[in-house]
Amino acid sequence: MGHGHAPARRRVLIAGGDTDLESLDSAELYDPASGKFSPTGFMRTAREDHTATLLPDGRVLIAGGMGNALKTLASAELYDPKTGAFSPTGSMATTRTSHTATLLSNGRVLIAGDLMTT
């Protein structure tokens, strides 16, 4: 299944995903210059099929996705590359998985779509 990724100060944040049995809360950074991966903080919620959006201040917004037991999520969290930690932020109005997240010119993030919508 999927995971979210977004650049973090010339490194790539790889967060979440799944093992075919459960969603993951782990995250790591990939350094393209060295070709090496290194661990970083854990997300507060295990998730897959979420979005990761690089914000103008360098933080990464992780939104929605699917948690364990196929639970679709409305929660969101922020990754701070300065501290290597994830922190909670406001939740979306509805649960979303396999959606899109687009950084707008005003710094806000537009989140749209959902795989589970019928």
Backbone atoms as SQL, in Angstrom:
CREATE TABLE atoms (id INTEGER PRIMARY KEY, chain TEXT, resi INTEGER, resn TEXT, atom TEXT, x REAL, y REAL, z REAL);
INSERT INTO atoms VALUES
  (1, 'A', 1, 'MET', 'N', 0.844, -1.179, 0.000),
  (2, 'A', 1, 'MET', 'CA', 0.000, 0.000, 0.000),
  (3, 'A', 1, 'MET', 'C', 0.883, 1.234, 0.000),
  (4, 'A', 2, 'GLY', 'N', 0.313, 2.395, 0.278),
  (5, 'A', 2, 'GLY', 'CA', 1.041, 3.627, 0.123),
  (6, 'A', 2, 'GLY', 'C', 1.588, 4.212, 1.404),
  (7, 'A', 3, 'HIS', 'N', 2.442, 5.164, 1.227),
  (8, 'A', 3, 'HIS', 'CA', 2.999, 5.949, 2.321),
  (9, 'A', 3, 'HIS', 'C', 3.121, 7.372, 1.825),
  (10, 'A', 4, 'GLY', 'N', 3.286, 8.301, 2.721),
  (11, 'A', 4, 'GLY', 'CA', 3.447, 9.688, 2.331),
  (12, 'A', 4, 'GLY', 'C', 4.914, 10.052, 2.316),
  (13, 'A', 5, 'HIS', 'N', 5.286, 10.962, 1.448),
  (14, 'A', 5, 'HIS', 'CA', 6.669, 11.409, 1.421),
  (15, 'A', 5, 'HIS', 'C', 6.711, 12.869, 1.021),
  (16, 'A', 6, 'ALA', 'N', 7.645, 13.598, 1.562),
  (17, 'A', 6, 'ALA', 'CA', 7.844, 15.003, 1.222),
  (18, 'A', 6, 'ALA', 'C', 9.275, 15.370, 1.570),
  (19, 'A', 7, 'PRO', 'N', 9.896, 16.249, 0.786),
  (20, 'A', 7, 'PRO', 'CA', 11.270, 16.649, 1.084),
  (21, 'A', 7, 'PRO', 'C', 11.361, 17.357, 2.437),
  (22, 'A', 8, 'ALA', 'N', 12.424, 17.136, 3.152),
  (23, 'A', 8, 'ALA', 'CA', 12.657, 17.800, 4.430),
  (24, 'A', 8, 'ALA', 'C', 14.103, 18.293, 4.444),
  (25, 'A', 9, 'ARG', 'N', 14.331, 19.539, 4.101),
  (26, 'A', 9, 'ARG', 'CA', 15.661, 20.157, 4.058),
  (27, 'A', 9, 'ARG', 'C', 16.677, 19.300, 3.309),
  (28, 'A', 10, 'ARG', 'N', 16.431, 19.075, 2.045),
  (29, 'A', 10, 'ARG', 'CA', 17.278, 18.285, 1.162),
  (30, 'A', 10, 'ARG', 'C', 17.342, 16.814, 1.537),
  (31, 'A', 11, 'ARG', 'N', 16.475, 16.407, 2.408),
  (32, 'A', 11, 'ARG', 'CA', 16.297, 14.997, 2.730),
  (33, 'A', 11, 'ARG', 'C', 14.844, 14.659, 2.425),
  (34, 'A', 12, 'VAL', 'N', 14.542, 13.396, 2.316),
  (35, 'A', 12, 'VAL', 'CA', 13.177, 12.971, 2.011),
  (36, 'A', 12, 'VAL', 'C', 12.606, 12.263, 3.236),
  (37, 'A', 13, 'LEU', 'N', 11.454, 12.737, 3.693),
  (38, 'A', 13, 'LEU', 'CA', 10.758, 12.116, 4.804),
  (39, 'A', 13, 'LEU', 'C', 9.901, 10.975, 4.265),
  (40, 'A', 14, 'ILE', 'N', 10.083, 9.794, 4.824),
  (41, 'A', 14, 'ILE', 'CA', 9.267, 8.636, 4.470),
  (42, 'A', 14, 'ILE', 'C', 8.547, 8.230, 5.748),
  (43, 'A', 15, 'ALA', 'N', 7.230, 8.344, 5.733),
  (44, 'A', 15, 'ALA', 'CA', 6.457, 8.146, 6.967),
  (45, 'A', 15, 'ALA', 'C', 5.288, 7.208, 6.715),
  (46, 'A', 16, 'GLY', 'N', 5.126, 6.231, 7.612),
  (47, 'A', 16, 'GLY', 'CA', 3.980, 5.337, 7.543),
  (48, 'A', 16, 'GLY', 'C', 4.124, 4.273, 6.484),
  (49, 'A', 17, 'GLY', 'N', 2.991, 3.733, 6.089),
  (50, 'A', 17, 'GLY', 'CA', 2.939, 2.607, 5.169),
  (51, 'A', 17, 'GLY', 'C', 2.293, 1.426, 5.862),
  (52, 'A', 18, 'ASP', 'N', 2.541, 0.226, 5.343),
  (53, 'A', 18, 'ASP', 'CA', 1.964, -0.938, 5.989),
  (54, 'A', 18, 'ASP', 'C', 2.823, -2.166, 5.742),
  (55, 'A', 19, 'THR', 'N', 2.567, -3.195, 6.514),
  (56, 'A', 19, 'THR', 'CA', 3.277, -4.471, 6.401),
  (57, 'A', 19, 'THR', 'C', 2.369, -5.554, 5.837),
  (58, 'A', 20, 'ASP', 'N', 1.258, -5.198, 5.251),
  (59, 'A', 20, 'ASP', 'CA', 0.186, -6.090, 4.816),
  (60, 'A', 20, 'ASP', 'C', -0.638, -6.601, 5.994),
  (61, 'A', 21, 'LEU', 'N', -0.153, -6.406, 7.213),
  (62, 'A', 21, 'LEU', 'CA', -0.882, -6.827, 8.408),
  (63, 'A', 21, 'LEU', 'C', -1.334, -5.648, 9.251),
  (64, 'A', 22, 'GLU', 'N', -0.542, -4.570, 9.225),
  (65, 'A', 22, 'GLU', 'CA', -0.883, -3.410, 10.041),
  (66, 'A', 22, 'GLU', 'C', -0.258, -2.145, 9.467),
  (67, 'A', 23, 'SER', 'N', -0.853, -1.013, 9.804),
  (68, 'A', 23, 'SER', 'CA', -0.305, 0.276, 9.413),
  (69, 'A', 23, 'SER', 'C', 0.900, 0.595, 10.285),
  (70, 'A', 24, 'LEU', 'N', 1.800, 1.416, 9.755),
  (71, 'A', 24, 'LEU', 'CA', 3.038, 1.760, 10.463),
  (72, 'A', 24, 'LEU', 'C', 3.010, 3.189, 10.985),
  (73, 'A', 25, 'ASP', 'N', 3.664, 3.409, 12.128),
  (74, 'A', 25, 'ASP', 'CA', 3.836, 4.763, 12.654),
  (75, 'A', 25, 'ASP', 'C', 5.285, 5.221, 12.527),
  (76, 'A', 26, 'SER', 'N', 6.142, 4.387, 11.976),
  (77, 'A', 26, 'SER', 'CA', 7.562, 4.706, 11.879),
  (78, 'A', 26, 'SER', 'C', 7.831, 5.699, 10.756),
  (79, 'A', 27, 'ALA', 'N', 8.967, 6.369, 10.862),
  (80, 'A', 27, 'ALA', 'CA', 9.385, 7.336, 9.841),
  (81, 'A', 27, 'ALA', 'C', 10.909, 7.327, 9.763),
  (82, 'A', 28, 'GLU', 'N', 11.412, 7.655, 8.593),
  (83, 'A', 28, 'GLU', 'CA', 12.844, 7.775, 8.415),
  (84, 'A', 28, 'GLU', 'C', 13.136, 8.847, 7.386),
  (85, 'A', 29, 'LEU', 'N', 14.382, 9.277, 7.364),
  (86, 'A', 29, 'LEU', 'CA', 14.821, 10.292, 6.421),
  (87, 'A', 29, 'LEU', 'C', 15.804, 9.667, 5.442),
  (88, 'A', 30, 'TYR', 'N', 15.653, 10.003, 4.176),
  (89, 'A', 30, 'TYR', 'CA', 16.584, 9.557, 3.149),
  (90, 'A', 30, 'TYR', 'C', 17.410, 10.754, 2.713),
  (91, 'A', 31, 'ASP', 'N', 18.700, 10.586, 2.709),
  (92, 'A', 31, 'ASP', 'CA', 19.625, 11.633, 2.271),
  (93, 'A', 31, 'ASP', 'C', 20.129, 11.262, 0.883),
  (94, 'A', 32, 'PRO', 'N', 19.641, 11.948, -0.176),
  (95, 'A', 32, 'PRO', 'CA', 20.059, 11.587, -1.527),
  (96, 'A', 32, 'PRO', 'C', 21.549, 11.805, -1.770),
  (97, 'A', 33, 'ALA', 'N', 22.166, 12.717, -1.035),
  (98, 'A', 33, 'ALA', 'CA', 23.597, 12.964, -1.220),
  (99, 'A', 33, 'ALA', 'C', 24.437, 11.769, -0.777),
  (100, 'A', 34, 'SER', 'N', 24.051, 11.140, 0.330),
  (101, 'A', 34, 'SER', 'CA', 24.815, 10.002, 0.845),
  (102, 'A', 34, 'SER', 'C', 24.208, 8.661, 0.449),
  (103, 'A', 35, 'GLY', 'N', 22.923, 8.675, 0.028),
  (104, 'A', 35, 'GLY', 'CA', 22.243, 7.440, -0.310),
  (105, 'A', 35, 'GLY', 'C', 21.870, 6.616, 0.910),
  (106, 'A', 36, 'LYS', 'N', 21.836, 7.266, 2.086),
  (107, 'A', 36, 'LYS', 'CA', 21.556, 6.541, 3.330),
  (108, 'A', 36, 'LYS', 'C', 20.224, 6.945, 3.942),
  (109, 'A', 37, 'PHE', 'N', 19.643, 6.002, 4.685),
  (110, 'A', 37, 'PHE', 'CA', 18.416, 6.227, 5.448),
  (111, 'A', 37, 'PHE', 'C', 18.783, 6.347, 6.919),
  (112, 'A', 38, 'SER', 'N', 18.027, 7.181, 7.650),
  (113, 'A', 38, 'SER', 'CA', 18.220, 7.267, 9.100),
  (114, 'A', 38, 'SER', 'C', 16.859, 7.405, 9.771),
  (115, 'A', 39, 'PRO', 'N', 16.694, 6.801, 10.949),
  (116, 'A', 39, 'PRO', 'CA', 15.407, 6.894, 11.640),
  (117, 'A', 39, 'PRO', 'C', 15.153, 8.313, 12.144),
  (118, 'A', 40, 'THR', 'N', 13.888, 8.645, 12.268),
  (119, 'A', 40, 'THR', 'CA', 13.481, 9.909, 12.887),
  (120, 'A', 40, 'THR', 'C', 12.290, 9.576, 13.784),
  (121, 'A', 41, 'GLY', 'N', 11.576, 10.569, 14.279),
  (122, 'A', 41, 'GLY', 'CA', 10.487, 10.327, 15.229),
  (123, 'A', 41, 'GLY', 'C', 9.385, 9.432, 14.687),
  (124, 'A', 42, 'PHE', 'N', 8.502, 9.008, 15.578),
  (125, 'A', 42, 'PHE', 'CA', 7.353, 8.191, 15.218),
  (126, 'A', 42, 'PHE', 'C', 6.112, 9.063, 15.096),
  (127, 'A', 43, 'MET', 'N', 5.277, 8.773, 14.097),
  (128, 'A', 43, 'MET', 'CA', 4.008, 9.478, 13.999),
  (129, 'A', 43, 'MET', 'C', 3.151, 9.133, 15.210),
  (130, 'A', 44, 'ARG', 'N', 2.234, 10.017, 15.556),
  (131, 'A', 44, 'ARG', 'CA', 1.364, 9.778, 16.692),
  (132, 'A', 44, 'ARG', 'C', 0.286, 8.756, 16.362),
  (133, 'A', 45, 'THR', 'N', -0.009, 8.601, 15.068),
  (134, 'A', 45, 'THR', 'CA', -1.005, 7.646, 14.611),
  (135, 'A', 45, 'THR', 'C', -0.414, 6.828, 13.470),
  (136, 'A', 46, 'ALA', 'N', -0.495, 5.518, 13.571),
  (137, 'A', 46, 'ALA', 'CA', -0.066, 4.662, 12.466),
  (138, 'A', 46, 'ALA', 'C', -1.006, 4.908, 11.291),
  (139, 'A', 47, 'ARG', 'N', -0.432, 5.048, 10.081),
  (140, 'A', 47, 'ARG', 'CA', -1.281, 5.335, 8.918),
  (141, 'A', 47, 'ARG', 'C', -0.606, 4.933, 7.616),
  (142, 'A', 48, 'GLU', 'N', -1.445, 4.715, 6.612),
  (143, 'A', 48, 'GLU', 'CA', -1.023, 4.438, 5.239),
  (144, 'A', 48, 'GLU', 'C', -1.992, 5.164, 4.317),
  (145, 'A', 49, 'ASP', 'N', -1.611, 5.343, 3.066),
  (146, 'A', 49, 'ASP', 'CA', -2.444, 6.027, 2.066),
  (147, 'A', 49, 'ASP', 'C', -2.849, 7.429, 2.504),
  (148, 'A', 50, 'HIS', 'N', -1.929, 8.118, 3.177),
  (149, 'A', 50, 'HIS', 'CA', -2.121, 9.485, 3.628),
  (150, 'A', 50, 'HIS', 'C', -1.364, 10.427, 2.702),
  (151, 'A', 51, 'THR', 'N', -1.420, 11.705, 2.997),
  (152, 'A', 51, 'THR', 'CA', -0.634, 12.676, 2.239),
  (153, 'A', 51, 'THR', 'C', 0.431, 13.278, 3.151),
  (154, 'A', 52, 'ALA', 'N', 1.474, 13.771, 2.514),
  (155, 'A', 52, 'ALA', 'CA', 2.548, 14.495, 3.204),
  (156, 'A', 52, 'ALA', 'C', 2.845, 15.729, 2.373),
  (157, 'A', 53, 'THR', 'N', 2.670, 16.906, 2.970),
  (158, 'A', 53, 'THR', 'CA', 2.808, 18.166, 2.240),
  (159, 'A', 53, 'THR', 'C', 3.852, 19.032, 2.911),
  (160, 'A', 54, 'LEU', 'N', 4.878, 19.424, 2.151),
  (161, 'A', 54, 'LEU', 'CA', 5.907, 20.321, 2.669),
  (162, 'A', 54, 'LEU', 'C', 5.339, 21.727, 2.783),
  (163, 'A', 55, 'LEU', 'N', 5.377, 22.284, 3.980),
  (164, 'A', 55, 'LEU', 'CA', 4.855, 23.627, 4.231),
  (165, 'A', 55, 'LEU', 'C', 5.961, 24.666, 4.046),
  (166, 'A', 56, 'PRO', 'N', 5.590, 25.927, 3.829),
  (167, 'A', 56, 'PRO', 'CA', 6.598, 26.964, 3.589),
  (168, 'A', 56, 'PRO', 'C', 7.638, 27.110, 4.716),
  (169, 'A', 57, 'ASP', 'N', 7.261, 26.766, 5.945),
  (170, 'A', 57, 'ASP', 'CA', 8.198, 26.911, 7.069),
  (171, 'A', 57, 'ASP', 'C', 9.099, 25.688, 7.255),
  (172, 'A', 58, 'GLY', 'N', 8.991, 24.695, 6.357),
  (173, 'A', 58, 'GLY', 'CA', 9.840, 23.515, 6.426),
  (174, 'A', 58, 'GLY', 'C', 9.213, 22.325, 7.133),
  (175, 'A', 59, 'ARG', 'N', 8.098, 22.548, 7.849),
  (176, 'A', 59, 'ARG', 'CA', 7.412, 21.420, 8.477),
  (177, 'A', 59, 'ARG', 'C', 6.641, 20.644, 7.411),
  (178, 'A', 60, 'VAL', 'N', 6.231, 19.428, 7.752),
  (179, 'A', 60, 'VAL', 'CA', 5.479, 18.587, 6.821),
  (180, 'A', 60, 'VAL', 'C', 4.139, 18.244, 7.456),
  (181, 'A', 61, 'LEU', 'N', 3.053, 18.509, 6.732),
  (182, 'A', 61, 'LEU', 'CA', 1.710, 18.164, 7.177),
  (183, 'A', 61, 'LEU', 'C', 1.387, 16.750, 6.713),
  (184, 'A', 62, 'ILE', 'N', 1.081, 15.878, 7.661),
  (185, 'A', 62, 'ILE', 'CA', 0.654, 14.508, 7.385),
  (186, 'A', 62, 'ILE', 'C', -0.856, 14.479, 7.654),
  (187, 'A', 63, 'ALA', 'N', -1.654, 14.073, 6.667),
  (188, 'A', 63, 'ALA', 'CA', -3.109, 14.157, 6.826),
  (189, 'A', 63, 'ALA', 'C', -3.809, 12.898, 6.362),
  (190, 'A', 64, 'GLY', 'N', -4.793, 12.478, 7.157),
  (191, 'A', 64, 'GLY', 'CA', -5.692, 11.402, 6.782),
  (192, 'A', 64, 'GLY', 'C', -5.013, 10.060, 6.613),
  (193, 'A', 65, 'GLY', 'N', -5.569, 9.261, 5.721),
  (194, 'A', 65, 'GLY', 'CA', -5.057, 7.925, 5.464),
  (195, 'A', 65, 'GLY', 'C', -5.910, 6.868, 6.134),
  (196, 'A', 66, 'MET', 'N', -5.327, 5.693, 6.221),
  (197, 'A', 66, 'MET', 'CA', -6.018, 4.574, 6.840),
  (198, 'A', 66, 'MET', 'C', -5.153, 4.025, 7.960),
  (199, 'A', 67, 'GLY', 'N', -5.769, 3.808, 9.109),
  (200, 'A', 67, 'GLY', 'CA', -5.071, 3.247, 10.250),
  (201, 'A', 67, 'GLY', 'C', -5.295, 1.753, 10.337),
  (202, 'A', 68, 'ASN', 'N', -4.938, 1.189, 11.466),
  (203, 'A', 68, 'ASN', 'CA', -5.138, -0.241, 11.680),
  (204, 'A', 68, 'ASN', 'C', -6.620, -0.585, 11.665),
  (205, 'A', 69, 'ALA', 'N', -6.937, -1.821, 11.370),
  (206, 'A', 69, 'ALA', 'CA', -8.313, -2.318, 11.273),
  (207, 'A', 69, 'ALA', 'C', -9.094, -1.591, 10.179),
  (208, 'A', 70, 'LEU', 'N', -8.372, -1.114, 9.152),
  (209, 'A', 70, 'LEU', 'CA', -8.983, -0.430, 8.000),
  (210, 'A', 70, 'LEU', 'C', -9.799, 0.791, 8.401),
  (211, 'A', 71, 'LYS', 'N', -9.390, 1.449, 9.472),
  (212, 'A', 71, 'LYS', 'CA', -10.091, 2.643, 9.942),
  (213, 'A', 71, 'LYS', 'C', -9.598, 3.871, 9.168),
  (214, 'A', 72, 'THR', 'N', -10.501, 4.521, 8.428),
  (215, 'A', 72, 'THR', 'CA', -10.157, 5.737, 7.694),
  (216, 'A', 72, 'THR', 'C', -10.019, 6.880, 8.692),
  (217, 'A', 73, 'LEU', 'N', -8.995, 7.722, 8.489),
  (218, 'A', 73, 'LEU', 'CA', -8.635, 8.741, 9.479),
  (219, 'A', 73, 'LEU', 'C', -8.971, 10.163, 9.033),
  (220, 'A', 74, 'ALA', 'N', -9.336, 10.996, 9.997),
  (221, 'A', 74, 'ALA', 'CA', -9.503, 12.435, 9.779),
  (222, 'A', 74, 'ALA', 'C', -8.366, 13.207, 10.447),
  (223, 'A', 75, 'SER', 'N', -7.576, 12.527, 11.250),
  (224, 'A', 75, 'SER', 'CA', -6.530, 13.199, 12.024),
  (225, 'A', 75, 'SER', 'C', -5.385, 13.677, 11.138),
  (226, 'A', 76, 'ALA', 'N', -4.641, 14.637, 11.665),
  (227, 'A', 76, 'ALA', 'CA', -3.475, 15.181, 10.973),
  (228, 'A', 76, 'ALA', 'C', -2.395, 15.469, 12.006),
  (229, 'A', 77, 'GLU', 'N', -1.162, 15.507, 11.544),
  (230, 'A', 77, 'GLU', 'CA', -0.042, 15.829, 12.431),
  (231, 'A', 77, 'GLU', 'C', 1.030, 16.546, 11.638),
  (232, 'A', 78, 'LEU', 'N', 1.917, 17.198, 12.362),
  (233, 'A', 78, 'LEU', 'CA', 3.001, 17.956, 11.743),
  (234, 'A', 78, 'LEU', 'C', 4.340, 17.340, 12.101),
  (235, 'A', 79, 'TYR', 'N', 5.203, 17.207, 11.110),
  (236, 'A', 79, 'TYR', 'CA', 6.572, 16.757, 11.344),
  (237, 'A', 79, 'TYR', 'C', 7.466, 17.986, 11.300),
  (238, 'A', 80, 'ASP', 'N', 8.285, 18.156, 12.328),
  (239, 'A', 80, 'ASP', 'CA', 9.222, 19.270, 12.390),
  (240, 'A', 80, 'ASP', 'C', 10.631, 18.730, 12.168),
  (241, 'A', 81, 'PRO', 'N', 11.254, 19.057, 11.037),
  (242, 'A', 81, 'PRO', 'CA', 12.584, 18.522, 10.767),
  (243, 'A', 81, 'PRO', 'C', 13.656, 19.055, 11.719),
  (244, 'A', 82, 'LYS', 'N', 13.385, 20.169, 12.388),
  (245, 'A', 82, 'LYS', 'CA', 14.352, 20.713, 13.355),
  (246, 'A', 82, 'LYS', 'C', 14.448, 19.843, 14.600),
  (247, 'A', 83, 'THR', 'N', 13.317, 19.252, 15.002),
  (248, 'A', 83, 'THR', 'CA', 13.295, 18.429, 16.209),
  (249, 'A', 83, 'THR', 'C', 13.197, 16.935, 15.911),
  (250, 'A', 84, 'GLY', 'N', 12.795, 16.596, 14.680),
  (251, 'A', 84, 'GLY', 'CA', 12.592, 15.197, 14.318),
  (252, 'A', 84, 'GLY', 'C', 11.355, 14.595, 14.961),
  (253, 'A', 85, 'ALA', 'N', 10.431, 15.467, 15.397),
  (254, 'A', 85, 'ALA', 'CA', 9.247, 14.999, 16.125),
  (255, 'A', 85, 'ALA', 'C', 7.962, 15.320, 15.364),
  (256, 'A', 86, 'PHE', 'N', 6.960, 14.480, 15.601),
  (257, 'A', 86, 'PHE', 'CA', 5.615, 14.698, 15.081),
  (258, 'A', 86, 'PHE', 'C', 4.754, 15.251, 16.207),
  (259, 'A', 87, 'SER', 'N', 3.846, 16.167, 15.886),
  (260, 'A', 87, 'SER', 'CA', 2.930, 16.705, 16.886),
  (261, 'A', 87, 'SER', 'C', 1.532, 16.782, 16.279),
  (262, 'A', 88, 'PRO', 'N', 0.502, 16.629, 17.114),
  (263, 'A', 88, 'PRO', 'CA', -0.862, 16.674, 16.585),
  (264, 'A', 88, 'PRO', 'C', -1.222, 18.083, 16.119),
  (265, 'A', 89, 'THR', 'N', -2.119, 18.153, 15.174),
  (266, 'A', 89, 'THR', 'CA', -2.692, 19.416, 14.724),
  (267, 'A', 89, 'THR', 'C', -4.177, 19.154, 14.491),
  (268, 'A', 90, 'GLY', 'N', -4.905, 20.121, 14.033),
  (269, 'A', 90, 'GLY', 'CA', -6.343, 19.965, 13.858),
  (270, 'A', 90, 'GLY', 'C', -6.713, 18.819, 12.936),
  (271, 'A', 91, 'SER', 'N', -7.880, 18.242, 13.156),
  (272, 'A', 91, 'SER', 'CA', -8.380, 17.160, 12.307),
  (273, 'A', 91, 'SER', 'C', -9.216, 17.720, 11.169),
  (274, 'A', 92, 'MET', 'N', -9.294, 16.975, 10.095),
  (275, 'A', 92, 'MET', 'CA', -10.143, 17.351, 8.972),
  (276, 'A', 92, 'MET', 'C', -11.609, 17.145, 9.361),
  (277, 'A', 93, 'ALA', 'N', -12.508, 17.746, 8.612),
  (278, 'A', 93, 'ALA', 'CA', -13.944, 17.636, 8.899),
  (279, 'A', 93, 'ALA', 'C', -14.480, 16.245, 8.597),
  (280, 'A', 94, 'THR', 'N', -13.785, 15.491, 7.744),
  (281, 'A', 94, 'THR', 'CA', -14.217, 14.146, 7.377),
  (282, 'A', 94, 'THR', 'C', -12.996, 13.249, 7.214),
  (283, 'A', 95, 'THR', 'N', -13.199, 11.965, 7.321),
  (284, 'A', 95, 'THR', 'CA', -12.103, 11.021, 7.109),
  (285, 'A', 95, 'THR', 'C', -11.759, 10.967, 5.621),
  (286, 'A', 96, 'ARG', 'N', -10.467, 10.737, 5.326),
  (287, 'A', 96, 'ARG', 'CA', -10.028, 10.655, 3.926),
  (288, 'A', 96, 'ARG', 'C', -8.868, 9.682, 3.799),
  (289, 'A', 97, 'THR', 'N', -8.866, 8.948, 2.691),
  (290, 'A', 97, 'THR', 'CA', -7.747, 8.074, 2.360),
  (291, 'A', 97, 'THR', 'C', -7.517, 8.128, 0.856),
  (292, 'A', 98, 'SER', 'N', -6.270, 8.050, 0.444),
  (293, 'A', 98, 'SER', 'CA', -5.885, 8.146, -0.977),
  (294, 'A', 98, 'SER', 'C', -6.416, 9.428, -1.603),
  (295, 'A', 99, 'HIS', 'N', -6.363, 10.509, -0.858),
  (296, 'A', 99, 'HIS', 'CA', -6.823, 11.821, -1.285),
  (297, 'A', 99, 'HIS', 'C', -5.640, 12.622, -1.833),
  (298, 'A', 100, 'THR', 'N', -5.880, 13.871, -2.177),
  (299, 'A', 100, 'THR', 'CA', -4.799, 14.756, -2.597),
  (300, 'A', 100, 'THR', 'C', -4.663, 15.885, -1.583),
  (301, 'A', 101, 'ALA', 'N', -3.473, 16.449, -1.532),
  (302, 'A', 101, 'ALA', 'CA', -3.211, 17.617, -0.690),
  (303, 'A', 101, 'ALA', 'C', -2.322, 18.555, -1.502),
  (304, 'A', 102, 'THR', 'N', -2.787, 19.771, -1.718),
  (305, 'A', 102, 'THR', 'CA', -2.084, 20.732, -2.556),
  (306, 'A', 102, 'THR', 'C', -1.775, 21.982, -1.758),
  (307, 'A', 103, 'LEU', 'N', -0.499, 22.365, -1.723),
  (308, 'A', 103, 'LEU', 'CA', -0.099, 23.605, -1.069),
  (309, 'A', 103, 'LEU', 'C', -0.504, 24.765, -1.969),
  (310, 'A', 104, 'LEU', 'N', -1.307, 25.671, -1.439),
  (311, 'A', 104, 'LEU', 'CA', -1.767, 26.837, -2.191),
  (312, 'A', 104, 'LEU', 'C', -0.785, 27.996, -2.026),
  (313, 'A', 105, 'SER', 'N', -0.878, 28.981, -2.893),
  (314, 'A', 105, 'SER', 'CA', 0.055, 30.113, -2.868),
  (315, 'A', 105, 'SER', 'C', -0.036, 30.927, -1.579),
  (316, 'A', 106, 'ASN', 'N', -1.148, 30.829, -0.849),
  (317, 'A', 106, 'ASN', 'CA', -1.303, 31.570, 0.405),
  (318, 'A', 106, 'ASN', 'C', -0.802, 30.764, 1.612),
  (319, 'A', 107, 'GLY', 'N', -0.212, 29.574, 1.361),
  (320, 'A', 107, 'GLY', 'CA', 0.329, 28.761, 2.438),
  (321, 'A', 107, 'GLY', 'C', -0.660, 27.763, 3.026),
  (322, 'A', 108, 'ARG', 'N', -1.926, 27.848, 2.642),
  (323, 'A', 108, 'ARG', 'CA', -2.917, 26.894, 3.118),
  (324, 'A', 108, 'ARG', 'C', -2.825, 25.619, 2.281),
  (325, 'A', 109, 'VAL', 'N', -3.388, 24.527, 2.793),
  (326, 'A', 109, 'VAL', 'CA', -3.352, 23.250, 2.087),
  (327, 'A', 109, 'VAL', 'C', -4.779, 22.842, 1.730),
  (328, 'A', 110, 'LEU', 'N', -5.021, 22.598, 0.449),
  (329, 'A', 110, 'LEU', 'CA', -6.313, 22.130, -0.034),
  (330, 'A', 110, 'LEU', 'C', -6.280, 20.607, -0.062),
  (331, 'A', 111, 'ILE', 'N', -7.188, 19.993, 0.674),
  (332, 'A', 111, 'ILE', 'CA', -7.290, 18.528, 0.713),
  (333, 'A', 111, 'ILE', 'C', -8.595, 18.146, 0.052),
  (334, 'A', 112, 'ALA', 'N', -8.517, 17.243, -0.931),
  (335, 'A', 112, 'ALA', 'CA', -9.705, 16.889, -1.702),
  (336, 'A', 112, 'ALA', 'C', -9.688, 15.417, -2.076),
  (337, 'A', 113, 'GLY', 'N', -10.895, 14.868, -2.287),
  (338, 'A', 113, 'GLY', 'CA', -11.036, 13.500, -2.741),
  (339, 'A', 113, 'GLY', 'C', -10.976, 12.507, -1.610),
  (340, 'A', 114, 'ASP', 'N', -11.267, 11.266, -1.952),
  (341, 'A', 114, 'ASP', 'CA', -11.263, 10.180, -0.979),
  (342, 'A', 114, 'ASP', 'C', -11.537, 8.895, -1.725),
  (343, 'A', 115, 'LEU', 'N', -10.705, 7.924, -1.533),
  (344, 'A', 115, 'LEU', 'CA', -10.875, 6.636, -2.198),
  (345, 'A', 115, 'LEU', 'C', -12.182, 5.976, -1.793),
  (346, 'A', 116, 'MET', 'N', -12.635, 6.192, -0.561),
  (347, 'A', 116, 'MET', 'CA', -13.802, 5.479, -0.039),
  (348, 'A', 116, 'MET', 'C', -15.127, 6.147, -0.386),
  (349, 'A', 117, 'THR', 'N', -15.105, 7.306, -1.029),
  (350, 'A', 117, 'THR', 'CA', -16.357, 7.994, -1.383),
  (351, 'A', 117, 'THR', 'C', -17.099, 7.195, -2.430),
  (352, 'A', 118, 'THR', 'N', -18.394, 7.077, -2.237),
  (353, 'A', 118, 'THR', 'CA', -19.208, 6.350, -3.232),
  (354, 'A', 118, 'THR', 'C', -20.182, 7.281, -3.901);
